[in-house]
Amino acid sequence: MSFNKFKDSKIKKIFKYQIYHLISFIILGLIIFFVFQNFKNQKAQLFIFSLNQIIFISWISAGIFHAWILFFWRLEFYRGKIKKWFGKRRFLIFKIGFIIFGLTALLTIIPVSYLSKNTLQISLFLKIILLSLSTPFILWALYSVIFYFGINRAFGADHFFAEYRKGVFVKKGTFKYFPNSMYTLVLLILYHPGILFESFFGLIFAFCHHLFIWTHYYCTEKPDLKEIYKK
């Protein structure tokens, strides 16, 4: 295959922008590593896992999570390989992996925040303000995703099924004011453990996860949407 053919090939589209995705994973991982070097109680444990082990599992899971999405989305949309390999169960298999790796990556923010608690002073009044302001938006956004956007579309069903590509962009609920409600509003919940446990490290950890998800959006999801909907 010549360079020009490769340049315009579907293979190139599969890996489009992924070097930036990888660089983001490495840089944010290094930030997490160096930030937690300043935490005095690194040997803190929850059950059989130390804080360092939980952080490692969480960040590796985040990398696998994003790779999983890339693998299924783009190999299915550009090459139709996933359907050939897994048939009718392909979307179910994708969703199972999505949930397992996604929850492993993000729910571990809770024990990280707990094990590094009281590393930031937040008054009870400020806690109440931050949580009471963000929670209604999170719940409203979740409602909008479930009842207006649709769970399967949130999983990226338009990469798998042609009928989903005929739909229009949702402009109801929070999507009327925040086009990307899942990332801007729903994921505010990532910061709640750090606020509740007054954890500086928990908030930094949540921010790195949140930023990595935005990297996924700009490097994978947004380019795919342009290809799918030709906009």
Secondary structure, DSSP 8 states (H G I E B T S, - for coil): --HHHHHTSHHHHHTTTHHHHHHHHHHHHHHHHHHHTT-S-TT-EETTEEHHHHHHHHHHHHHHHHHHHHHHHHIIIII-HHHHHHGGGHHHHHHHHHHHHHHHHHHTHHHHHHHTTTSS---HHHHHHHHHHHHHHHHHHHHHIIIII-HHHHTTGGGT-GGGGG-----SGGGGT-TTHHHHTGGGGGGHHHHHTT-HHHHHHHHHHHHHHHHHIIIIIHHHHHHHH--
